[in-house]
């Protein structure tokens, strides 16, 4: 069982609006299957769901998007955010998206603490992509993907 | 009123404090904890009137913190602020003695409604 793409989009839009307030919309972006996240500089974060529904929810963000998200969450200028702030904010983003996707799937399940990295995400060989959402925010890319055991 | 906010994310603690202010509850004294274990200690030393706690945290999660508080005889009002708002999680929170569960993403109105239930 995999989450519906429309549900992942709705969750992402809800979280995005809650964190950023009234802002530029998230715009769908056509990306061929199998294409790695292509931002020049990126941040990524993942959280794992285990139990009734096993899966991995991953968020990848262009560095500019990650910095602006962090600044908005902390109510600071974008140039006043450090890497620690960005890691914290991106981790919270995937925690919210992952927690809400978990709530849509059969349980009981457990959500892991998020893991965050500077750079695009790497995926284990024992999972396959079940669902992928490529978006643009103010012209910069972000991706939400869900992987499930192969 | 003194409110203890427990969340391993400093960013989220800031957002909770800001949302309390937006909900008309900005005048309270705030104490912060980075995990459930620290929250447990601070309940004893700071005697807050309300604990607002994340569920998933390192060291000790929110539900274990609440269980430890109740086992120790504490009746402090305790509410979850968590990304997990499923019925199953709400039932677990309720069974453990939580007053409410606010699901992330949240609104100031959700905070106001929840806090009014314990004020």
Boltz contact constraints between the chains, C-beta under 6 A:
constraints:
  - contact:
      token1: [A, 14]
      token2: [B, 105]
      max_distance: 6.0
  - contact:
      token1: [A, 15]
      token2: [B, 105]
      max_distance: 6.0
  - contact:
      token1: [A, 18]
      token2: [B, 105]
      max_distance: 6.0
  - contact:
      token1: [A, 73]
      token2: [B, 11]
      max_distance: 6.0
  - contact:
      token1: [A, 74]
      token2: [B, 11]
      max_distance: 6.0
  - contact:
      token1: [A, 74]
      token2: [B, 14]
      max_distance: 6.0
  - contact:
      token1: [A, 88]
      token2: [B, 9]
      max_distance: 6.0
  - contact:
      token1: [A, 88]
      token2: [B, 10]
      max_distance: 6.0
  - contact:
      token1: [A, 88]
      token2: [B, 11]
      max_distance: 6.0
  - contact:
      token1: [A, 89]
      token2: [B, 11]
      max_distance: 6.0
  - contact:
      token1: [A, 92]
      token2: [B, 9]
      max_distance: 6.0
  - contact:
      token1: [A, 92]
      token2: [B, 11]
      max_distance: 6.0
  - contact:
      token1: [A, 92]
      token2: [B, 12]
      max_distance: 6.0
  - contact:
      token1: [A, 95]
      token2: [B, 83]
      max_distance: 6.0
  - contact:
      token1: [A, 96]
      token2: [B, 83]
      max_distance: 6.0
  - contact:
      token1: [A, 96]
      token2: [B, 104]
      max_distance: 6.0
  - contact:
      token1: [A, 99]
      token2: [B, 83]
      max_distance: 6.0
  - contact:
      token1: [A, 99]
      token2: [B, 84]
      max_distance: 6.0
  - contact:
      token1: [A, 103]
      token2: [B, 85]
      max_distance: 6.0
  - contact:
      token1: [A, 103]
      token2: [B, 86]
      max_distance: 6.0
  - contact:
      token1: [A, 107]
      token2: [B, 88]
      max_distance: 6.0
  - contact:
      token1: [A, 108]
      token2: [B, 88]
      max_distance: 6.0
  - contact:
      token1: [A, 111]
      token2: [B, 56]
      max_distance: 6.0
  - contact:
      token1: [A, 113]
      token2: [B, 56]
      max_distance: 6.0
